[in-house]
């Protein structure tokens, strides 16, 4: 493809690609542009590439013995490593060779694909249509490359919730061997290997066929055999024990074996009950063990339901007494089956995944029964928060540790290594250079957009925008209490600021799009433009909807129809963006994505994004031939107070609106030191009036008013109070002060860090959370401190309070979880503590939720933070030290908000602007 002998565009549009078709393409290509593939070095007398596995190639072994590959010592005894090196005279007849040698066959594959990346082929050339640069001459840096074995032995993906894939697969792939078929999986296998991965959990939901269901004439699974041919290890998800896909296999097996077992039910679904049909289920598992014996696999141990749900246990009391005992028996029997088929219970790798309810069983008696050679794969809560990590004893298990993590693939790229890396410099920029060949300025600008998009998803994910809904195939169930909207009246109109920010990102993308070729724009739209612009449309749909709701409540009769139109237009844009995705590159991706996510196995409910319809927009009840006004931080119109502080560069707004949709003329008056962006106007909808303070006119703090009236009328419609606090306080470095009735501190704006006597410490990490970054308690495995908190790691914030009294505040914690117990039996928690000055807390007083499944957990997931409430008493105005004490390890938070006037902190999702500070 790089030489142009084979048209990469033709390859991109190959779906049902087979080895025979690939061979045909090679035969049709220009012989001068296609390297001659030979399995022998005889008669070779020109420069060549020599590719082989050290474990398989005698010639490679000879080169090593002749000291021509001394660098191979670094990977000789490791799996999946490779060496790329230029060797002079590998034989007397060959002047020079570029040698790629793998420590094993898979390492050799990785070496080949590494060279492919070096010459410009993106791993995403097929799955994102990244164009392949065609070169008359291919130049490769001849510097020796030694790639050691990956630190993670098994690395892969799970094709999960594949409902959207089903329609695409049916449309584009041959399906005589299943949906999805081997033709689909070939592309997946190649992508895995190009990304340095080696393991696959295949598709497994209703609507797809079981991975192993289709067999060749020899009775061998077609897909499993193809995975072996590519060198991909097979495993299965947390609910597919022993490589069995219950959704696609159990019903047929039950029908086929009706006469062979004593079934206590005629219903195949009810029959998958280990307490009633143990013998049959064991036979069902063993059959798959035997069938896939020759393939490299990882077997999941345990049991769940017939699908991704809790297992049936109708006869539990009479058989095993309790669930832990039942699970112990299940695992004991599964390892016995493995021993029968493979000769030893540890002959093949096995994994135990304490997912959902299984996690509770693991922590309540099952953990001591899991053989130490079995991999423990820790699951997160489906929303990105790992429920449990291994304790000191679990980390020492020879079986090792794994992670099962749900990730959005809207912006999917490969990560070779992110050890101590920054997201922008070490991840985004190298891959943008590879895939788009932009200049440095545009590459940096695009990396900044991606970083901002990452931050947006760390603030509110698009699927977390919503309002109360009836569940349907069109729009998912969404509880109003989980909406956590961006405020459209607080923090300078937080919702509008979100829209403006998203639009600025799209504007940058539009400029970059103009610099790309048509082929590059196909990939650019898939990888970058579509997810970011769709987020912007989602923000517009709901921010304008929230503005519409406010307009209805305040009687903004002229504005409401316009806001409704803008909201519905954004929804239309989401649909059009999806349609464009379906049609690019000759409709290659028709039906492959969708904003709705109907899932049949939960009764046809939708887990996609909420799309609004006419029923959501409640009508205005009446109109009045007049105007109204509402000021920032107030939901009730025509009254309120605007707070200003001389240490903050602020402008605040007043919205003036028509209450009947007709043009209304208005006038505003204010004290001379109160600056208005304009003093009169006319609107049939609404106008925003900006307010600032002319501090040069003030010698001390002042109170004033702004009045709004209809033009040529003596009647005042609205009166707003203005409180302007003039402060002459000089802020020393690394300090902050209360202002406008609150104190908001960015977590990273600390005055001093104090390490704990146990060597624990706090560290700032940027680009996590909803603000500028987080403070994190490290190391991750530090022992919890329950008493003597003066000895723990501390963060000191030196702050100035103008007011005195008992104030309530919130520390906003990233809602990580921490289930299980430590090696010494201590129960894990998500605690920390806060104190003021010398008032050292005697125990943790900020108690975060630590476990999956509670109402607190659900709120935290949707809010994407956990506000931990506390109180402090300030007895004297002036300087004080707010201290955060580490209790548990790996706790993160991004801000602290203390209200010295109740409600002054507002209702913004991300909070008001930071208080005056010197950082």
C-alpha positions in Angstrom: 0.0 0.0 0.0 2.8 2.4 0.8 4.5 1.9 -2.6 1.1 2.3 -4.4 1.3 -1.2 -5.9 -2.0 -2.0 -4.0 -4.6 0.8 -3.7 -5.1 1.4 0.0 -8.5 2.8 -0.7 -9.5 -0.5 -2.3 -8.3 -2.3 0.8 -10.2 0.1 3.1 -13.4 -0.9 1.4 -12.8 -4.6 1.6 -15.1 -6.2 4.1 -15.3 -9.9 3.2 -11.5 -10.0 2.8 -10.0 -13.5 2.7 -6.5 -14.9 2.3 -7.3 -15.8 -1.3 -8.4 -12.3 -2.1 -5.3 -10.9 -0.4 -3.1 -13.2 -2.5 -5.0 -12.1 -5.7 -4.3 -8.4 -4.9 -0.6 -9.1 -4.6 -0.6 -11.0 -7.9 -2.3 -8.1 -9.6 0.1 -5.5 -8.2 3.2 -4.1 -10.0 6.0 -6.6 -9.5 8.5 -3.7 -9.3 6.7 -2.3 -6.3 5.9 -5.5 -4.4 8.8 -7.1 -2.5 9.5 -10.7 -3.4 8.4 -13.0 -0.6 10.7 -16.0 -0.2 10.9 -18.7 2.4 14.5 -19.4 1.6 17.7 -17.4 1.5 19.1 -19.5 -1.3 20.0 -17.5 -4.5 19.6 -14.2 -2.6 22.4 -11.8 -3.5 20.8 -8.3 -2.9 19.7 -6.4 0.1 16.8 -8.1 1.9 14.5 -8.0 4.9 14.9 -11.1 7.0 11.9 -11.8 9.3 11.6 -14.6 11.7 11.0 -15.9 15.2 14.0 -16.9 17.3 12.1 -19.9 18.5 11.3 -21.1 15.0 14.1 -19.9 12.7 17.4 -21.8 12.5 18.9 -19.0 10.4 18.0 -16.3 13.0 19.5 -18.6 15.7 22.7 -18.8 13.5 22.9 -15.0 13.2 22.6 -14.8 17.0 25.3 -17.5 17.5 27.6 -15.5 15.1 27.3 -12.5 17.4 25.4 -10.5 14.8 22.4 -10.0 17.0 23.9 -9.3 20.5 21.1 -7.0 21.4 18.7 -10.0 21.3 20.1 -11.0 24.8 17.7 -8.3 26.3 14.6 -10.2 25.1 15.8 -13.7 24.6 13.9 -15.2 27.5 10.9 -12.9 27.2 7.7 -13.4 25.3 6.4 -11.0 22.6 9.5 -8.9 22.4 11.3 -8.0 19.1 14.5 -6.7 17.7 14.8 -4.6 14.5 18.4 -4.2 13.3 20.5 -3.6 10.1 23.0 -6.5 9.7 25.9 -6.4 7.2 26.5 -9.5 5.3 24.1 -11.9 7.1 25.4 -14.3 4.4 28.4 -13.9 2.2 26.1 -13.2 -0.8 23.8 -10.7 0.8 25.4 -7.2 1.4 22.9 -6.0 3.9 19.7 -7.0 5.6 17.1 -5.4 7.8 16.4 -8.1 10.3 13.2 -8.3 12.3 13.4 -11.0 14.9 10.8 -11.8 17.5 11.4 -13.6 20.8 8.4 -15.7 19.8 5.9 -15.7 16.9 3.7 -13.0 18.3 6.8 -10.8 19.0 7.7 -11.3 15.3 4.2 -10.0 14.3 4.6 -7.0 16.6 8.0 -6.3 15.0 6.4 -6.4 11.5 3.6 -4.0 12.5 6.1 -1.7 14.2 8.0 -1.3 10.9 4.6 -0.8 9.3 4.0 2.2 11.6 7.5 3.5 10.9 6.8 3.7 7.2 3.5 5.5 7.8 0.7 3.0 8.1 -1.5 3.8 10.9 -3.0 1.0 12.9 -6.3 2.7 12.1 -5.9 2.6 8.4 -9.0 0.3 8.1 -11.0 1.0 11.2 -10.8 4.8 10.9 -9.8 5.1 7.2 -6.6 6.9 8.0 -4.9 7.3 4.6 -1.7 5.5 3.8 1.1 7.8 2.5 2.3 6.6 -0.9 6.1 7.0 -1.3 8.3 6.4 -4.2 11.1 5.6 -1.9 10.7 4.2 1.7 13.3 5.4 4.2 13.5 3.8 7.6 15.8 4.9 10.4 18.4 2.1 10.7 18.8 2.7 14.4 18.5 -0.6 16.3 15.2 -1.1 18.0 14.8 -3.4 21.0 11.3 -3.8 22.3 11.1 -5.7 25.5 8.2 -7.9 26.5 5.1 -5.9 27.5 4.7 -5.4 31.2 1.1 -6.6 30.9 0.9 -10.2 29.7 -2.6 -10.2 28.4 -3.9 -7.1 26.7 -7.2 -6.9 24.8 -10.6 -5.6 24.2 -14.2 -6.8 24.8 -16.7 -6.2 22.0 -19.5 -5.2 24.3 -23.0 -3.8 23.8 -22.5 -4.5 20.1 -26.2 -3.8 19.1 -25.1 -1.0 16.8 -22.5 -3.3 15.2 -25.2 -5.8 14.3 -26.9 -3.7 11.7 -23.5 -2.6 10.2 -22.3 -6.2 10.0 -25.5 -7.4 8.4 -25.2 -4.6 5.8 -21.5 -5.0 5.0 -20.3 -8.5 5.7 -21.1 -11.9 4.5 -23.2 -13.6 7.2 -23.4 -17.2 6.2 -21.1 -18.0 9.1 -22.8 -15.9 11.7 -23.3 -12.3 12.8 -20.6 -11.2 13.1 -18.7 -13.6 10.9 -15.1 -14.5 10.5 -14.8 -11.7 7.9 -15.6 -9.2 10.6 -13.2 -10.7 13.1 -10.3 -10.7 10.7 -10.3 -6.9 10.8 -10.6 -7.0 14.6 -7.7 -9.4 14.9 -5.5 -7.3 12.7 -6.3 -4.1 14.6 -5.5 -5.8 17.9 -2.1 -6.9 16.7 -1.3 -3.6 15.1 -2.1 -2.0 18.5 0.2 -4.4 20.4 -2.7 -6.3 21.9 -3.1 -10.0 22.0 -6.5 -11.0 23.6 -10.1 -10.8 22.6 -13.4 -11.1 24.4 -15.7 -11.5 21.4 -19.3 -10.1 20.9 -21.8 -11.9 23.1 -25.1 -10.1 23.3 -28.5 -11.1 21.9 -28.7 -10.4 18.2 -25.2 -11.7 17.6 -24.2 -15.3 17.1 -21.9 -17.1 19.6 -18.2 -16.8 18.6 -17.7 -20.6 18.5 -21.1 -21.5 17.0 -20.1 -22.0 13.4 -17.8 -24.9 12.7 -15.9 -26.1 9.6 -16.2 -29.6 8.1 -13.9 -31.0 10.8 -16.1 -29.7 13.5 -13.7 -26.9 14.5 -14.8 -23.4 15.4 -14.2 -21.2 12.3 -13.6 -18.0 14.4 -11.4 -19.7 16.9 -9.2 -21.3 14.2 -8.9 -17.9 12.5 -7.9 -16.3 15.8 -5.2 -18.9 16.2 -4.0 -18.3 12.7 -3.6 -14.6 13.5 -2.0 -15.3 16.9 -4.8 -13.9 19.0 -5.6 -15.4 22.4 -9.3 -16.0 23.1 -11.1 -15.4 26.3 -14.6 -14.4 27.2 -16.5 -11.9 29.4 -17.3 -12.0 33.1 -20.6 -13.9 32.3 -19.3 -16.4 29.7 -17.6 -19.0 31.8 -15.4 -21.6 30.2 -15.7 -19.9 26.8 -19.4 -20.6 26.7 -21.7 -17.9 25.3 -25.0 -18.7 27.1 -27.0 -16.3 25.0 -26.1 -18.1 21.7 -25.4 -21.6 22.9 -27.4 -22.7 25.9 -30.8 -22.9 24.4 -29.6 -25.2 21.5 -27.6 -27.3 23.9 -30.6 -27.7 26.2 -32.8 -28.8 23.3 -30.2 -31.2 22.0 -29.7 -32.8 25.4 -33.4 -33.1 26.5 -33.1 -36.9 26.8 -29.7 -37.0 28.5 -30.4 -35.3 31.8 -33.2 -35.1 34.4 -34.5 -31.6 33.8 -36.7 -30.0 36.4 -38.1 -27.5 34.0 -39.1 -27.4 30.3 -38.0 -23.8 30.0 -34.4 -23.6 28.7 -33.8 -20.2 30.4 -34.9 -21.4 33.8 -32.8 -24.6 33.3 -29.5 -22.7 33.6 -29.6 -23.3 37.4 -26.6 -24.9 39.0 -28.6 -25.8 42.1 -30.9 -28.0 40.0 -28.9 -29.0 36.9 -25.2 -29.2 38.0 -24.4 -32.3 36.0 -25.8 -30.9 32.8 -24.1 -27.5 33.2 -20.7 -29.2 33.9 -21.2 -31.3 30.7 -22.0 -28.2 28.8 -18.8 -26.5 30.0 -16.6 -29.6 29.3 -17.9 -29.8 25.7 -16.4 -26.4 25.0 -13.1 -27.3 26.8 -12.7 -30.3 24.5 -13.7 -28.4 21.3 -11.2 -25.5 21.9 -8.5 -27.5 23.5 -5.9 -26.7 20.8 -6.4 -23.0 20.9 -4.6 -20.5 23.2 -7.3 -19.4 25.6 -8.0 -17.9 29.0 -10.9 -19.5 30.8 -13.2 -17.5 33.1 -14.2 -19.2 36.3 -17.4 -18.9 38.3 -21.0 -18.5 37.3 -23.5 -15.8 36.4 -27.0 -16.1 34.9 -28.0 -17.2 31.5 -27.0 -13.8 30.3 -25.4 -10.8 31.9 -27.3 -11.0 35.1 -27.5 -12.8 38.5 -27.5 -16.6 38.5 -30.5 -18.7 39.3 -30.4 -20.5 42.6 -33.9 -21.9 43.2 -32.7 -25.0 45.1 -29.8 -23.3 47.0 -30.9 -24.1 50.5 -31.2 -27.8 49.8 -27.9 -28.1 47.9 -25.2 -25.7 49.0 -26.8 -23.7 51.9 -25.4 -20.4 50.7 -24.0 -18.7 47.6 -20.4 -18.7 48.7 -20.5 -22.4 49.1 -22.1 -22.8 45.7 -19.5 -20.6 44.0 -16.7 -22.7 45.7 -18.2 -25.8 44.3 -18.6 -24.3 40.8 -14.9 -23.3 40.7 -13.7 -26.6 42.2 -15.6 -28.4 39.5 -14.4 -26.1 36.7 -10.8 -26.7 37.6 -11.5 -30.4 37.8 -12.8 -30.3 34.2 -9.7 -28.4 33.1 -7.5 -31.0 34.7 -9.5 -33.8 32.8 -9.1 -32.1 29.5 -5.6 -30.5 29.8 -4.0 -32.9 32.2 -3.5 -30.4 35.1 -5.8 -27.8 36.7 -3.1 -25.1 36.1 -2.3 -26.2 32.5 -4.1 -23.2 31.0 -4.6 -19.7 32.2 -7.8 -18.9 34.1 -9.4 -15.7 35.4 -11.8 -14.9 38.1 -13.8 -11.6 37.7 -15.5 -10.3 40.8 -18.1 -8.3 38.8 -21.2 -6.7 40.3 -22.7 -9.1 42.9 -19.8 -11.5 42.6 -17.6 -8.9 44.2 -19.6 -9.1 47.4 -19.2 -12.8 47.4 -15.5 -12.5 46.9 -15.2 -10.2 49.9 -17.4 -12.4 52.1 -15.7 -15.8 52.1 -14.9 -16.7 48.5 -11.5 -14.9 48.1 -9.6 -17.5 50.2 -10.9 -20.3 47.9 -9.6 -18.8 44.6 -6.4 -20.6 43.7 -3.4 -18.3 43.8 -2.5 -19.2 40.2 -5.8 -17.8 38.9 -5.7 -14.3 37.5 -7.9 -11.8 39.6 -9.4 -9.4 37.2 -10.9 -6.3 39.0 -13.9 -4.7 37.5 -15.0 -1.1 37.6 -18.6 0.1 38.1 -19.4 0.4 34.4 -18.7 4.2 34.6 -14.9 4.2 35.0 -14.3 3.9 38.7 -12.5 0.7 39.7 -14.4 -0.9 42.6 -11.5 -2.6 44.2 -7.8 -3.0 43.9 -5.6 -5.8 45.2 -4.3 -5.6 48.7 -0.7 -6.4 49.7 -1.3 -10.2 49.8 -3.3 -10.2 46.6 -0.6 -8.3 44.8 1.8 -11.2 45.6 -0.3 -13.9 44.0 1.5 -15.6 41.2 -1.6 -15.5 39.1 -1.4 -11.8 38.9 -3.9 -9.0 38.5 -6.1 -7.7 35.7 -8.5 -4.9 35.0 -11.9 -5.1 33.3 -12.6 -1.5 32.3 -15.5 0.1 30.3 -14.2 2.6 27.8 -15.9 4.8 25.2 -14.5 4.1 21.8 -15.7 7.4 20.3 -12.1 8.6 20.3 -10.1 5.4 20.0 -6.4 5.3 19.4 -3.5 3.1 20.5 -1.5 3.6 23.6 2.0 2.0 23.5 3.1 3.4 26.8 1.8 6.1 29.1 4.1 5.6 32.1 4.5 8.9 33.7 3.2 10.4 30.5 1.2 13.5 29.9 -1.9 13.2 27.8 -1.0 15.9 25.3 2.7 15.5 24.9 3.1 11.8 25.1 -0.2 10.6 23.6 -2.1 13.1 21.4 0.8 14.8 19.6 2.7 11.7 18.4 -0.4 10.1 17.0 -1.7 13.3 15.4 1.7 13.6 13.7 1.5 10.0 12.5 -2.1 10.2 11.2 -2.4 13.7 9.9 1.0 15.1 9.1 0.1 18.6 10.3 2.7 21.3 11.1 3.7 21.9 14.7 1.3 24.8 15.3 -1.8 22.9 14.0 -0.7 19.7 15.8 -0.5 21.6 19.1 -3.8 23.3 18.4 -5.5 20.0 17.7 -3.9 18.4 20.7 -5.3 21.2 22.9 -8.8 20.5 21.4 -8.5 16.9 22.3 -7.3 17.7 25.8 -10.3 20.1 26.2 -12.6 17.4 24.9 -11.2 15.0 27.5 -11.9 17.5 30.2 -15.4 17.9 29.0 -16.0 14.2 29.3 -14.5 14.4 32.8 -17.1 17.1 33.7 -20.2 15.7 32.1 -20.4 12.9 29.6 -22.9 13.3 26.7 -24.9 10.4 27.9 -25.3 12.1 31.3 -27.2 15.1 29.8 -30.9 14.4 30.4 -34.2 15.2 32.0 -37.1 13.1 33.3 -38.2 10.6 30.6 -40.3 7.7 29.8 -38.2 4.8 28.7 -38.7 3.9 25.0 -36.7 2.7 22.1 -36.3 6.3 21.0 -35.1 7.9 24.3 -33.9 6.3 27.5 -35.2 6.4 31.0 -33.6 9.3 32.8 -34.4 10.3 36.4 -34.8 14.0 37.0 -32.7 13.8 40.2 -29.8 12.6 38.1 -29.8 15.5 35.7 -27.3 17.7 37.5 -27.7 20.5 34.8 -25.2 23.2 34.0 -26.7 26.3 35.5 -28.0 29.0 33.1 -28.2 31.7 35.8 -25.1 31.1 37.9 -21.4 31.4 37.4 -21.8 33.8 34.5 -24.3 31.6 32.8 -22.4 28.3 33.1 -24.5 26.7 30.4 -23.8 29.4 27.8 -20.1 29.3 28.7 -20.2 25.6 28.0 -21.8 26.3 24.5 -19.3 29.0 23.8 -16.4 26.7 24.8 -17.7 23.9 22.6 -18.2 26.2 19.7 -14.6 27.5 20.0 -13.4 23.9 19.8 -15.5 23.2 16.7 -14.2 26.5 15.1 -10.6 25.2 15.6 -11.6 21.9 14.1 -13.1 23.6 11.1 -9.8 25.6 10.5 -7.8 22.4 10.7 -10.2 20.5 8.5 -9.4 23.1 5.7 -5.8 22.1 5.9 -6.4 18.4 5.4 -6.8 16.4 2.2 -10.2 14.8 1.3 -8.8 11.4 2.4 -7.5 12.7 5.7 -10.8 14.4 6.4 -12.6 11.0 6.2 -10.5 9.8 9.1 -10.5 13.2 10.9 -14.3 13.2 10.9 -14.5 9.7 12.5 -11.7 10.0 15.0 -12.1 13.7 16.1 -14.7 15.9 14.4 -17.8 13.8 14.9 -17.4 13.1 18.6 -16.4 16.6 19.5 -19.1 18.4 17.3 -21.7 15.9 18.6 -20.8 16.8 22.2 -21.3 20.4 21.2 -24.7 19.7 19.7 -25.6 17.7 22.8 -24.6 20.6 25.0 -26.7 23.0 22.9 -29.8 20.7 22.9 -29.9 20.7 26.7 -28.5 24.1 27.6 -31.1 25.7 25.4 -33.7 23.4 26.9 -32.7 24.4 30.4 -32.9 28.0 29.3 -36.4 27.3 27.8 -37.5 25.9 31.2 -36.2 29.1 32.9 -38.0 31.2 30.3 -41.3 29.5 31.1 -40.8 29.9 34.8 -40.0 33.6 34.5 -42.5 34.5 31.8 -40.0 35.1 29.0 -42.7 34.8 26.4 -40.6 36.1 23.5 -37.5 34.0 24.3 -39.1 30.6 24.9 -40.0 29.8 21.3 -36.5 30.8 20.1 -34.8 28.7 22.7 -37.0 25.8 21.8 -36.0 26.2 18.2 -32.3 26.3 19.1 -32.7 23.2 21.2 -34.5 21.2 18.5 -32.0 22.4 15.9 -29.2 21.0 18.0 -31.0 17.7 18.1 -31.4 17.8 14.3 -27.6 18.5 14.1 -27.0 15.3 16.1 -29.0 13.3 13.7 -27.3 14.9 10.6 -23.9 14.3 12.1 -24.8 10.6 12.5 -26.1 10.5 9.0 -22.8 12.0 7.7 -20.8 9.4 9.6 -22.9 6.7 7.9 -22.2 8.1 4.4 -18.5 8.9 4.4 -16.1 6.8 2.4 -18.8 5.4 0.2 -21.1 4.6 3.2 -18.6 2.2 4.6 -19.9 2.8 8.2 -23.6 2.7 7.4 -25.5 1.9 10.7 -22.2 1.4 12.6 -22.9 4.1 15.3 -26.1 5.5 16.7 -27.1 8.0 19.4 -29.8 5.6 20.5 -28.8 2.2 22.0 -31.7 -0.2 22.1 -30.9 -3.4 24.0 -33.3 -6.2 23.5 -32.2 -8.3 26.5 -33.5 -5.6 28.9 -36.9 -5.6 27.4 -36.2 -3.1 24.6 -35.1 -0.2 26.7 -32.7 2.4 25.3 -29.3 3.2 26.9 -28.4 5.9 24.4 -28.5 9.6 24.8 -31.7 11.5 25.7 -33.2 13.1 22.7 -35.9 15.7 23.5 -39.3 15.9 21.8 -42.3 18.2 21.8 -43.7 16.8 25.0 -40.7 18.1 27.0 -41.4 21.7 26.2 -44.1 22.8 28.5 -46.2 25.7 27.0 -46.3 29.2 28.4 -49.6 29.8 30.1 -50.1 33.5 29.5 -48.4 36.6 28.2 -48.3 40.3 29.4 -47.6 43.4 27.4 -44.6 44.4 29.5 -41.0 43.5 30.2 -39.2 41.5 33.0 -35.7 41.3 34.2 -33.6 38.7 36.0 -30.1 39.0 37.4 -27.3 36.5 37.7 -27.4 34.1 40.6 -31.2 34.6 41.0 -34.0 32.3 39.7 -36.8 34.7 40.8 -37.1 37.6 38.4 -37.2 41.4 39.1 -35.2 41.2 42.3 -31.9 40.1 43.6 -28.4 41.1 44.6 -25.2 41.3 42.5 -22.0 40.9 44.5 -18.7 42.4 43.4 -15.2 42.4 44.9 -12.3 44.6 44.0 -9.9 41.6 44.0 -11.9 39.9 41.2 -12.2 41.0 37.6 -15.9 40.4 37.2 -18.8 41.2 35.1 -22.3 40.1 35.9 -25.4 40.0 33.9 -29.1 41.1 33.9 -31.4 39.6 31.3 -34.2 42.0 30.2 -37.0 40.2 28.4 -40.3 40.7 26.6 -43.2 39.0 28.3 -45.5 38.9 25.3 -43.1 38.4 22.3 -43.6 41.9 21.0 -40.9 44.5 20.8 -40.6 46.2 24.2 -38.5 49.3 24.9 -36.6 49.5 28.2 -34.4 51.8 30.2 -31.9 51.1 33.0 -30.6 53.4 35.7 -27.8 52.9 38.2 -25.4 54.7 40.6 -22.6 56.4 38.8 -20.0 53.9 40.0 -22.0 51.0 38.6 -21.1 50.6 34.9 -23.8 49.2 32.5 -22.9 47.9 29.1 -25.9 49.9 27.8 -28.7 51.9 29.4 -31.6 51.3 27.1 -32.7 49.1 24.3 -35.6 47.2 22.7 -36.3 43.5 22.4 -39.0 41.1 21.3 -37.1 38.3 23.1 -34.4 39.2 25.5 -31.2 41.2 25.9 -28.3 40.7 28.2 -27.1 43.7 30.1 -23.6 43.4 31.6 -22.7 45.1 34.9 -19.2 46.1 36.2 -17.9 48.4 38.9 -15.8 51.5 38.3 -13.5 51.0 41.3 -11.7 54.3 40.7 -14.8 56.1 42.0 -14.9 54.1 45.3 -12.9 54.8 48.5 -14.7 52.1 50.5 -17.2 49.4 50.1 -20.6 50.6 48.7 -24.2 49.5 48.2 -26.2 50.6 45.2 -29.1 49.8 43.0 -30.0 49.2 39.3 -33.6 49.8 38.2 -35.2 48.6 35.1 -38.3 50.2 33.6 -40.3 50.4 30.4 -39.3 53.3 28.3 -41.4 56.4 28.9 -42.9 54.9 32.0 -42.4 55.9 35.6 -43.2 52.4 36.8 -40.1 50.4 37.9 -40.3 46.8 36.7 -37.2 45.5 38.5 -34.8 46.6 41.2 -31.5 44.9 41.8 -29.1 45.6 44.7 -25.4 45.9 44.1 -22.9 45.1 46.8 -19.3 46.2 46.0 -16.6 45.2 48.5 -13.4 47.2 48.2 -10.5 45.5 49.8 -7.0 46.9 50.3 -5.7 43.6 51.6 -2.4 42.6 50.0 -2.4 38.9 49.3 1.0 37.3 49.9 2.1 34.5 47.5 0.2 31.2 47.8 -2.8 32.6 49.6 -6.5 33.2 48.9 -9.3 35.1 50.5 -13.1 35.0 50.9 -15.0 37.3 48.6 -18.7 37.7 47.6 -19.9 35.5 50.3 -17.8 32.4 49.5 -14.3 30.9 49.4 -13.6 28.7 46.4 -10.1 27.2 46.3 -8.8 25.2 43.4 -7.3 22.0 44.9 -3.9 22.7 43.3 -3.6 26.2 44.8 -2.1 25.1 48.1 0.2 27.1 50.4 2.2 24.2 51.7 2.4 20.4 51.5 3.4 18.3 54.5 4.5 14.7 54.0 3.3 12.1 56.4 5.5 10.3 58.9 4.7 7.2 56.9 6.2 8.9 53.7 2.7 9.4 52.2 2.2 12.6 50.4 -0.2 14.7 48.3 0.5 15.5 44.6 -1.2 17.7 42.0 -2.3 16.0 38.8 -3.6 18.2 36.0 -6.5 17.6 33.6 -8.5 15.4 35.9 -11.8 16.4 37.5 -14.1 19.3 36.6 -11.7 22.2 37.3 -8.0 22.6 36.7 -6.8 19.3 38.2 -6.8 17.3 41.4 -4.8 16.7 44.5 -4.2 13.0 45.0 -3.1 11.1 48.2 -0.1 8.9 47.4 1.3 6.3 47.2 -1.7 4.3 46.1 -1.0 1.5 48.5 -0.3 3.7 51.6 -1.8 2.3 54.8 -4.9 4.1 56.0 -4.5 6.4 59.1 -7.4 6.3 61.5 -5.9 8.4 64.4 -3.1 10.8 65.1 -3.9 12.7 62.0 -1.3 15.2 62.8 1.2 12.6 61.5 -0.5 12.1 58.2 0.1 13.9 54.8 -1.4 17.3 54.8 -2.3 20.1 52.4 -2.3 23.6 53.9 -4.4 26.5 52.4 -3.6 29.9 53.9 -6.8 31.9 53.6 -8.3 35.1 54.7 -11.8 35.4 56.1 -13.7 38.7 56.3 -16.7 37.2 58.1 -16.9 35.1 61.3 -19.3 32.3 62.3 -19.9 28.7 61.6 -19.8 28.1 57.8 -20.8 25.1 55.7 -18.6 23.9 52.9 -18.1 21.1 50.4 -15.0 19.3 49.3 -15.6 17.9 45.8 -14.1 14.4 45.6 -13.6 12.4 42.5 -16.0 9.5 43.2 -13.5 6.6 43.2 -14.5 3.4 45.1 -12.6 1.3 47.5 -14.3 -2.0 48.3 -12.8 -5.0 50.2 -10.4 -5.2 53.1 -6.7 -4.7 53.6 -4.4 -7.7 54.1 -4.7 -7.2 57.9 -8.5 -7.4 57.7 -9.2 -3.6 58.1 -12.3 -2.5 56.1 -11.5 -0.1 53.3 -13.0 3.4 53.0 -12.8 6.6 51.0 -12.2 9.0 53.9 -10.2 12.1 54.5 -10.4 14.9 57.1 -10.5 18.7 57.2 -9.5 21.1 60.0 -9.0 24.8 60.6 -5.8 26.1 62.2 -4.8 24.1 65.2 -8.1 22.3 65.5 -6.8 18.9 64.4 -9.7 16.4 63.7 -9.5 13.3 65.9 -10.8 11.1 63.0 -12.0 11.3 59.5 -14.8 13.8 59.0 -15.1 13.7 55.2 -16.7 10.3 54.5 -16.9 9.4 50.9 -19.0 6.6 49.4 -16.8 3.5 48.9 -19.0 0.9 47.2 -21.0 0.2 44.1 -24.7 0.1 43.9 -26.0 2.6 46.4 -28.1 5.8 45.7 -25.0 7.8 46.7 -23.0 5.9 44.1 -25.6 6.6 41.4 -25.6 10.4 42.3 -21.9 10.5 42.2 -21.7 8.8 38.8 -24.1 11.2 37.2 -22.6 14.3 38.9 -19.1 13.1 38.3 -18.0 14.3 41.7 -19.0 13.7 45.3 -19.6 16.8 47.4 -18.5 16.0 51.0 -20.2 18.4 53.4 -18.4 19.9 56.4 -18.5 22.9 58.7 -15.9 25.1 60.2 -16.1 27.8 62.8 -14.2 31.1 62.2 -14.0 32.9 65.4 -11.9 35.9 64.3 -11.6 37.6 60.9 -8.2 37.5 59.3 -5.7 34.8 58.3 -6.4 31.1 58.9 -5.0 27.8 57.7 -7.4 25.3 56.2 -5.8 21.8 56.4 -6.7 18.6 54.5 -5.5 15.4 56.2 -4.9 12.2 54.4 -6.8 9.2 55.9 -7.1 6.8 53.0 -4.8 6.5 50.0 -5.6 7.4 46.4 -8.2 10.0 47.3 -8.6 12.8 44.8 -10.4 16.1 44.9 -10.5 19.2 42.7 -12.0 22.1 44.8 -13.2 23.3 48.1 -16.2 25.6 48.4 -17.1 27.4 51.7 -20.1 29.7 51.9 -19.9 32.6 54.3 -23.2 33.8 53.0 -25.7 30.9 52.6 -26.3 30.3 48.9 -23.6 32.6 47.7 -21.7 29.7 46.1 -24.6 29.3 43.6 -26.0 26.3 41.9 -23.4 25.9 39.1 -22.4 22.3 38.3 -18.7 23.1 38.3 -18.9 26.0 40.8 -18.3 29.7 40.7 -15.0 31.4 39.8 -12.1 30.9 42.1 -11.8 33.3 45.0 -9.1 36.0 44.9 -5.7 34.4 45.2 -2.0 35.0 44.6 -0.8 31.9 42.6 
